[in-house]
Each structure stands twice: as C-alpha cells, then as structure tokens.
Amino acid sequence: MRLARARTDDGVREGEYRDGALVTDDAEYKLEEADLLAPCDPDALFCVGRNFAATLDQMDYERPEEPDFFIKPPHSVVGHHDPIPYPEWTEELTYAGELVAVIDEPCSDLAPAEVPDAVRGYTVMNDVDALDQQGRTARKAFTASGPLGPWIETDADPTDMDMYTDVAGERRQEANTELMLFDPHEVVSYLSKRFEFRAGDCVAFGSPANPGLVEPGDTVEITYEGVGTLVNEVVAGD
C-alpha cells in the first residue's frame, strides 16, 4: 500500500495513493504527482552516513564501528517534484539517494526484531549536501536539503532492494541495500536506544557510492525498487 499526503480542494489530506488518486476514508481525489506533498511530517530526520563500503572507499572514510548519524530538522523537508534551490553561499551542491524508514507510533528502546512492527513503511530521500561548508550541520541541515517522497510504501523488504539515481538523464548511482554495513533494522534499533521516536520521524540509511555534484537545471531521480522514484529539479537560488 502507498500512503501519501497531497494538496486537494479540501486542503491537505492523507490516504492511500492508488492509480493517480488519493483515497481517504470519506473521499477520492484525482491527482497529478506534483500535487503530492512530503509523505510525512517528521520532527526529525535521523540520517546515517558511511553505511556502504564502496562509499567509504570512494570518500576515503574509515569504517565506523557503530552507525554514524546526524539529524536534519523539519524545515529541510520538501516533497516530490518540489524544487531544490541551489544556495548562493555554496559552490558544491551534491545529491545522495537514500532509503528511509518512517516511524509509525512513538517508541524507543527497540530490539532489531521489533523494528518491522514500529515502522509504517519506507520512502526515498535525497540527502542534499553543500559539500564546501564547514561541519555537517552547515552542510546538510539547511532549508530544502531533505527532499522526501513520493509516498510511503508499507509492503517493502528494506534488506534486499535495488536502487539507482539518475541526474539529468545520466545514471550516477546503482547498488542494493544488502550492501549496507548496518542493515535498516540494526540502525533503527540503535537510534531508538538514544531517542524516543515520534510518529512520522524518519530514519535514512545512507547513500551508496557516487554521490556527486548537481547544477541548476539538473533533474535528480532516485529510485528504490519496490518503493518508488523521488524526482526533484535543482533551481538557481534567489
């Protein structure tokens, strides 16, 4: 099942996205994909870095002994087909295609085996990074640095999922989630022992190799098979 949020004539509604329509408890709305909003409203996006061996080799990072994470704030979130502004204060804006778990209800201190019951489903994120800035917060926590969508897929196996990223029609990333150093259940469990998750919070599991530069005018398409394709265009900032 695909769970979505969308702009409708009755305001923002949530429901099942089915054959170009949002089906709620009391109505059905015909939609364009551009009507879709980010599929959840997180208080935080918990993002794991350095979680693919090939990425460590490419970026010359050391292998972490436990999940290495940072947090994007709510104002980093934009939705499917929303623009990604290219900030005027950076000259190195990059994309990174990531799988994301969406937490269903408040929870904490989960064992890995308990994680599937705590997760509403999976979506896709572009971990936009201003690579030339100092420190992760400056690089990754700015407005519109966390495109999220297009929906939440409730029936997906996150441990064996092909992914690929296309930028301006060119294939830039291609991998499988089985190549993660820490699998999604391990990551959510680890973070749940440090934070009390709230409904709608997101956990992103890191990017495969070949995150790279984008320019204004580039369209970034990130696909996790069995979940969906997140599409956003980079636009020149004001």
Secondary structure as GFF3:
##gff-version 3
##sequence-region A 1 238
A	DSSP	beta_strand	2	8	.	.	.	ID=ss1
A	DSSP	beta_strand	11	18	.	.	.	ID=ss2
A	DSSP	beta_strand	21	23	.	.	.	ID=ss3
A	DSSP	beta_strand	28	30	.	.	.	ID=ss4
A	DSSP	three_ten_helix	33	35	.	.	.	ID=ss5
A	DSSP	beta_strand	45	49	.	.	.	ID=ss6
A	DSSP	alpha_helix	53	59	.	.	.	ID=ss7
A	DSSP	beta_strand	68	72	.	.	.	ID=ss8
A	DSSP	three_ten_helix	74	76	.	.	.	ID=ss9
A	DSSP	beta_strand	77	78	.	.	.	ID=ss10
A	DSSP	beta_strand	84	86	.	.	.	ID=ss11
A	DSSP	beta_strand	93	95	.	.	.	ID=ss12
A	DSSP	beta_strand	97	103	.	.	.	ID=ss13
A	DSSP	three_ten_helix	112	114	.	.	.	ID=ss14
A	DSSP	alpha_helix	115	118	.	.	.	ID=ss15
A	DSSP	beta_strand	119	126	.	.	.	ID=ss16
A	DSSP	beta_strand	129	130	.	.	.	ID=ss17
A	DSSP	alpha_helix	136	140	.	.	.	ID=ss18
A	DSSP	beta_strand	146	153	.	.	.	ID=ss19
A	DSSP	beta_strand	162	167	.	.	.	ID=ss20
A	DSSP	beta_strand	170	176	.	.	.	ID=ss21
A	DSSP	three_ten_helix	177	179	.	.	.	ID=ss22
A	DSSP	alpha_helix	184	192	.	.	.	ID=ss23
A	DSSP	beta_strand	202	204	.	.	.	ID=ss24
A	DSSP	beta_strand	212	213	.	.	.	ID=ss25
A	DSSP	beta_strand	219	224	.	.	.	ID=ss26
A	DSSP	beta_strand	228	236	.	.	.	ID=ss27
###
